[in-house]
Amino acid sequence: MKFSRPFTTILLSVTALLAGAIAAQAHPHVQVSVKSVVVLDDAGEITAVRHAWTFDEAFSAFSTAGLDTNKDGKLDRAELASLAQVNVESLNEYAYFTYLRKGKEASEFSAVKDYYLAHDGKALTLHFTLPVEKKKLAVKEARFEVYDPSFFVAFEFAKETPVTVEGGKLACTANIKQPNAGVTSRLSQMGESFFESFKPGSGTAEWAIPVRFECK
């Protein structure tokens, strides 16, 4: 996979700077902890996904270097605004690594909303909302996933309240199928060429973590 956008340029720079030439051959290069809110309408269809992605500390430190313009030792939302814009604009090329599917059907998202970056002193968290533009799916039938088909970025759902459902008339809970422990271990030993054949939209990769919903 070729990386040309600012977001992935940052990722590649982190890899080269922190991991070195040998370590850079192993996947993944960046870790992201995901919290997601699935938003429903009264018909029980998914109308939006609201994300909060927390990046690992190495990526966070590299990508925010020099952004503390007022020199107060903190990074506020205004100082991070340009970086947030670069991220969401670049992620659009990869459909925000977010998938809502029912069999061969897949939802499509419109322009990202309500995006911003926050920094807690250690790590960056990117907040943004993806409205569903086409092919709204019933939550009871939908499969929700967040993953990078190239495995350059490793997405994992947060340990606490990883996926919640809000809105509508249904009371729903998310069931997350945890990946086989051996899968990521094996994949981390694979070289770059192995992952070049995986493209967005080519189907669910074995490292994807499927989420399904039970509703009453």
C-alpha positions as CSV (number, residue, x, y, z in Angstrom):
1,M,0.0,0.0,0.0
2,K,1.3,3.5,-0.9
3,F,1.0,6.3,1.7
4,S,0.8,9.8,0.4
5,R,-1.5,11.8,2.7
6,P,-0.3,13.8,5.7
7,F,-1.7,11.4,8.2
8,T,0.1,8.4,6.9
9,T,3.2,10.5,6.3
10,I,3.3,11.2,10.0
11,L,2.9,7.5,10.7
12,L,5.8,6.6,8.4
13,S,7.9,9.3,10.0
14,V,7.3,7.9,13.4
15,T,8.3,4.5,12.2
16,A,11.5,5.7,10.7
17,L,12.4,7.8,13.6
18,L,11.5,5.6,16.5
19,A,11.6,2.0,15.2
20,G,14.7,2.0,13.0
21,A,15.1,0.3,9.6
22,I,14.9,-3.3,10.9
23,A,12.0,-2.9,13.3
24,A,10.1,-1.0,10.6
25,Q,9.6,-4.2,8.7
26,A,7.2,-5.5,11.4
27,H,3.6,-4.6,11.8
28,P,1.9,-2.8,13.3
29,H,3.6,0.5,13.6
30,V,1.0,2.5,15.6
31,Q,-1.5,1.4,18.3
32,V,-4.9,3.0,18.6
33,S,-7.4,2.3,21.4
34,V,-11.0,2.8,20.2
35,K,-14.1,3.9,21.9
36,S,-17.2,4.1,19.7
37,V,-20.8,5.2,20.2
38,V,-23.3,3.8,17.6
39,V,-26.2,6.2,17.2
40,L,-29.7,4.9,16.2
41,D,-32.9,6.5,15.0
42,D,-36.4,5.4,16.1
43,A,-36.5,2.7,13.5
44,G,-33.5,1.0,15.0
45,E,-31.2,1.9,12.1
46,I,-27.6,3.2,12.5
47,T,-27.4,6.9,11.6
48,A,-23.9,7.7,12.9
49,V,-20.8,6.4,14.6
50,R,-19.1,8.7,17.1
51,H,-15.4,7.7,17.7
52,A,-12.7,8.5,20.2
53,W,-9.3,7.1,19.1
54,T,-6.4,7.3,21.6
55,F,-3.0,7.0,19.9
56,D,0.0,5.4,21.6
57,E,2.4,7.7,23.4
58,A,5.2,7.5,20.9
59,F,3.0,8.6,18.0
60,S,1.4,11.2,20.2
61,A,4.8,12.7,21.2
62,F,6.1,12.8,17.7
63,S,3.0,14.2,16.0
64,T,2.6,17.0,18.6
65,A,6.2,18.2,18.7
66,G,6.4,22.0,18.5
67,L,2.6,22.5,18.8
68,D,2.7,24.0,22.3
69,T,2.8,27.5,20.9
70,N,1.9,29.3,24.2
71,K,4.7,27.4,26.0
72,D,2.4,26.5,29.0
73,G,3.3,22.8,29.0
74,K,-0.1,21.8,27.8
75,L,-1.7,21.2,24.5
76,D,-5.2,22.7,24.2
77,R,-7.8,22.2,21.5
78,A,-6.8,25.3,19.6
79,E,-3.2,24.3,19.4
80,L,-4.3,20.9,18.1
81,A,-6.9,22.2,15.6
82,S,-4.7,22.1,12.5
83,L,-3.4,18.6,13.3
84,A,-7.0,17.4,13.8
85,Q,-8.0,18.8,10.4
86,V,-5.1,17.0,8.7
87,N,-6.0,13.7,10.4
88,V,-9.7,13.7,9.5
89,E,-9.1,14.9,5.9
90,S,-6.4,12.2,5.4
91,L,-8.5,9.5,7.0
92,N,-11.3,10.1,4.5
93,E,-9.2,8.3,1.9
94,Y,-9.3,5.1,4.0
95,A,-13.0,5.4,4.9
96,Y,-11.9,6.2,8.4
97,F,-11.1,2.5,8.8
98,T,-14.7,2.1,9.9
99,Y,-17.1,-0.5,8.5
100,L,-20.8,-1.2,9.0
101,R,-21.9,-4.2,7.0
102,K,-24.8,-6.7,6.6
103,G,-23.6,-9.5,4.3
104,K,-22.5,-7.8,1.1
105,E,-24.3,-4.5,2.0
106,A,-22.2,-1.7,3.5
107,S,-23.1,1.7,4.9
108,E,-21.5,4.8,3.4
109,F,-20.5,7.8,5.4
110,S,-20.9,11.5,4.7
111,A,-18.5,14.2,5.7
112,V,-17.0,13.9,9.2
113,K,-18.5,16.1,11.9
114,D,-17.6,17.5,15.3
115,Y,-13.9,16.6,15.1
116,Y,-11.2,17.7,17.5
117,L,-8.1,16.4,19.2
118,A,-7.5,16.3,22.9
119,H,-4.2,15.6,24.8
120,D,-4.1,14.4,28.4
121,G,-0.4,15.0,28.9
122,K,0.6,11.6,27.5
123,A,-1.6,10.7,24.6
124,L,-3.6,12.2,21.8
125,T,-7.3,11.3,21.4
126,L,-9.1,12.1,18.1
127,H,-12.8,12.7,18.5
128,F,-15.1,12.7,15.4
129,T,-18.5,11.7,14.2
130,L,-19.3,9.8,11.0
131,P,-22.9,10.3,9.8
132,V,-24.3,7.5,7.7
133,E,-25.2,8.9,4.3
134,K,-26.4,5.8,2.4
135,K,-27.5,2.3,3.2
136,K,-28.6,2.7,6.8
137,L,-28.6,-0.8,8.4
138,A,-30.7,-2.1,11.2
139,V,-28.5,-2.4,14.3
140,K,-29.8,-5.9,15.0
141,E,-28.4,-7.1,11.7
142,A,-25.2,-5.0,11.4
143,R,-21.6,-6.0,11.9
144,F,-19.4,-3.1,13.0
145,E,-15.6,-3.1,12.7
146,V,-12.7,-0.7,13.0
147,Y,-9.5,-2.0,11.4
148,D,-6.7,-1.1,9.0
149,P,-6.6,-3.6,6.1
150,S,-2.9,-3.0,5.8
151,F,-2.3,-3.6,9.5
152,F,0.0,-0.6,9.6
153,V,-2.2,0.7,12.4
154,A,-3.4,-1.8,15.0
155,F,-6.9,-0.8,16.3
156,E,-8.1,-2.4,19.5
157,F,-11.3,-1.6,21.4
158,A,-10.8,0.0,24.8
159,K,-11.1,-2.3,27.8
160,E,-13.8,-0.1,29.5
161,T,-17.0,0.8,27.6
162,P,-15.5,0.1,24.2
163,V,-18.8,0.3,22.2
164,T,-22.1,1.7,23.4
165,V,-25.4,2.4,21.6
166,E,-27.5,5.5,22.1
167,G,-30.7,7.0,20.6
168,G,-33.8,5.3,19.2
169,K,-36.2,3.1,21.1
170,L,-34.2,0.0,21.5
171,A,-32.0,-1.1,24.4
172,C,-28.9,-2.6,22.8
173,T,-25.6,-4.0,24.0
174,A,-22.5,-4.7,22.0
175,N,-20.9,-8.1,21.7
176,I,-17.3,-7.9,20.8
177,K,-15.6,-11.1,19.5
178,Q,-12.0,-11.0,20.8
179,P,-9.3,-11.9,18.3
180,N,-7.3,-15.1,18.5
181,A,-4.2,-14.3,20.5
182,G,-2.0,-16.0,18.0
183,V,-3.2,-13.9,15.0
184,T,-1.5,-10.6,15.9
185,S,1.6,-12.4,17.2
186,R,2.0,-14.1,13.8
187,L,1.2,-11.0,11.8
188,S,3.8,-9.0,13.7
189,Q,6.4,-11.2,12.2
190,M,5.3,-10.7,8.6
191,G,7.1,-8.3,6.3
192,E,5.7,-5.3,4.4
193,S,5.1,-7.3,1.2
194,F,2.6,-9.6,2.9
195,F,0.3,-6.7,3.6
196,E,0.5,-4.9,0.3
197,S,-2.2,-7.1,-1.2
198,F,-4.8,-6.0,1.4
199,K,-6.8,-3.0,0.2
200,P,-9.8,-1.1,1.7
201,G,-13.0,-2.8,0.7
202,S,-11.4,-6.1,-0.1
203,G,-13.2,-8.0,2.6
204,T,-12.8,-8.5,6.3
205,A,-9.2,-9.2,7.4
206,E,-8.5,-11.8,10.0
207,W,-7.3,-9.2,12.5
208,A,-10.6,-7.3,12.4
209,I,-12.6,-7.4,15.6
210,P,-16.3,-7.8,14.7
211,V,-19.0,-6.2,16.9
212,R,-22.6,-7.3,16.8
213,F,-25.6,-6.1,18.8
214,E,-28.3,-7.6,20.9
215,C,-31.4,-5.4,21.3
216,K,-34.6,-5.5,23.2
